[in-house]
Amino acid sequence: MARKRNPNGAGSIWQRKDGRYEARVYVPQPDGTRKRKTVYGGTWDECDAKRQELVLRDRQGIPTPTRSAKLSEWLPYWLEEFVRGDRKKTTYAKYETHVRRYLIPQIGSKRLETLGAADVRRMLSAVTAQASAATAKKSHRVLRSALTAACREELISRNVVKLVPAPRVQARESKPWDLEETTTFLEAARKDPLYAAFVLAVALGLRRGEILGLRWSDIDLERRTLTVRNQIQRVQKELYADSTKNRRTRAIPVPLMCVAPLRWQRLRQAAQRNDAGRAWHDSDYVFTTRTGRTIEPRNLSRSFERITEDAGLRRIRLHDARHGCATLLFAAGVPARVVMEILGHSQIAVTMNIYTRVSDDNRREAMGHMDRLLRRRR
């Protein structure tokens, strides 16, 4: 039985001399033009399935390059079509920086199909020399993700980045404040307008953006609960509200030490609202400027650093207060799973490996237990 002819624009199929089947379809290109794309199959049905997929992509307006695109073409396209709408703005900004500053200058002239493991190794060496091993490791991750997408689109058959190990980076050792240093800081910060924010950072381990993203509707001081729903982030020139880092909402019991500072913050903000009058920007955020607008995340860190210096304490990052919170919770005997939920980690390994530090007192106590156990058996 003769097969039906495909309608105009749907391509055509024929059998080659070698027994395979071949189909050709005009498809849109990333630059807006249309070119003919050829696919092959061992059987007519296999070839027709590939032809129909090309036709479907054409009707959906999805570009299908007829030749291997250069990385300078594919990487920007990947950022716009695969990253911008699917990832957070902060992630897109980081990826775009690595594409623009490192990947395109080093390997942008290479085509997807001709990129080899040696090219990737040279790129990593160049980025390490230009910036650092940590930056090269991140560029490795960005390129691997971009080529994984190219594999899914069947533009290449393998991801060569997976054949090249990422540079080894020595983990940054976190040295948060101990209990005495923490209480010294809180005493020094008591008169600061952002005192309540620093109490939340120390006692609850909230991230900087999560502190600034808190709304009064998220806090119930009578029941002493706080719900972390979003965060404030700045990406380039845009200051905006976003979901939490892992897109999960978490409820945290509020310790008594946080209640009074939050009540004080509410009274202080009410006074600022009265002073500002019509200039007040009503946003329901807990921490705002004198006119009710969102606080710049960097300004919160600047205040933290200023208080630290005035108190004569060793300098740490505001984020290290989050690390210190985890360490103090572990020292108090709080189970790891509970600490993970309080801090909002997606995996318990993050809690155990990154955000905890064993103090000298803990080590001495552990060895004291060993000493007592072994002494009994002598």
NORBEL-V245461 format. One record per residue. N is the residue number from 1. SS is DSSP state (a for helix, b for strand, c for the rest). Layout:
# NORBEL-V245461
n = <N/N>
ss = <SS/SS>
This chain:
# NORBEL-V245461
n = <1/2/3/4/5/6/7/8/9/10/11/12/13/14/15/16/17/18/19/20/21/22/23/24/25/26/27/28/29/30/31/32/33/34/35/36/37/38/39/40/41/42/43/44/45/46/47/48/49/50/51/52/53/54/55/56/57/58/59/60/61/62/63/64/65/66/67/68/69/70/71/72/73/74/75/76/77/78/79/80/81/82/83/84/85/86/87/88/89/90/91/92/93/94/95/96/97/98/99/100/101/102/103/104/105/106/107/108/109/110/111/112/113/114/115/116/117/118/119/120/121/122/123/124/125/126/127/128/129/130/131/132/133/134/135/136/137/138/139/140/141/142/143/144/145/146/147/148/149/150/151/152/153/154/155/156/157/158/159/160/161/162/163/164/165/166/167/168/169/170/171/172/173/174/175/176/177/178/179/180/181/182/183/184/185/186/187/188/189/190/191/192/193/194/195/196/197/198/199/200/201/202/203/204/205/206/207/208/209/210/211/212/213/214/215/216/217/218/219/220/221/222/223/224/225/226/227/228/229/230/231/232/233/234/235/236/237/238/239/240/241/242/243/244/245/246/247/248/249/250/251/252/253/254/255/256/257/258/259/260/261/262/263/264/265/266/267/268/269/270/271/272/273/274/275/276/277/278/279/280/281/282/283/284/285/286/287/288/289/290/291/292/293/294/295/296/297/298/299/300/301/302/303/304/305/306/307/308/309/310/311/312/313/314/315/316/317/318/319/320/321/322/323/324/325/326/327/328/329/330/331/332/333/334/335/336/337/338/339/340/341/342/343/344/345/346/347/348/349/350/351/352/353/354/355/356/357/358/359/360/361/362/363/364/365/366/367/368/369/370/371/372/373/374/375/376/377/378>
ss = <c/c/c/c/c/c/c/c/c/c/c/b/b/b/b/c/c/c/c/c/b/b/b/b/b/b/b/b/c/c/c/c/c/b/b/b/b/b/b/b/b/c/c/a/a/a/a/a/a/a/a/a/a/a/a/a/a/a/a/c/c/c/c/c/c/c/c/c/c/b/a/a/a/a/a/a/a/a/a/a/a/a/a/c/c/c/c/c/a/a/a/a/a/a/a/a/a/a/a/a/a/a/a/a/a/a/a/c/c/c/b/c/c/c/c/c/a/a/a/a/a/a/a/a/a/a/a/a/a/a/c/c/a/a/a/a/a/a/a/a/a/a/a/a/a/a/a/a/a/a/a/a/c/c/c/c/c/c/c/a/a/a/a/c/c/c/c/c/c/c/c/c/c/c/c/c/c/c/a/a/a/a/a/a/a/a/a/a/a/c/c/c/c/c/a/a/a/a/a/a/a/a/a/a/c/c/c/a/a/a/a/a/c/c/b/a/a/a/b/b/c/c/c/c/b/b/b/b/c/b/b/b/b/b/b/c/c/b/b/b/b/b/b/c/c/c/c/c/c/b/b/b/b/c/c/a/a/a/a/a/a/a/a/a/a/a/a/a/a/a/a/a/a/a/a/a/a/a/a/c/c/c/c/c/b/c/c/b/c/c/c/c/c/b/c/c/a/a/a/a/a/a/a/a/a/a/a/a/a/a/c/c/c/c/c/c/c/a/a/a/a/a/a/a/a/a/a/a/a/a/a/c/c/c/c/a/a/a/a/a/a/a/a/c/c/c/c/a/a/a/a/a/a/c/c/c/c/c/c/a/a/a/a/a/a/a/a/a/a/a/a/a/a/a/a/c/c/c>
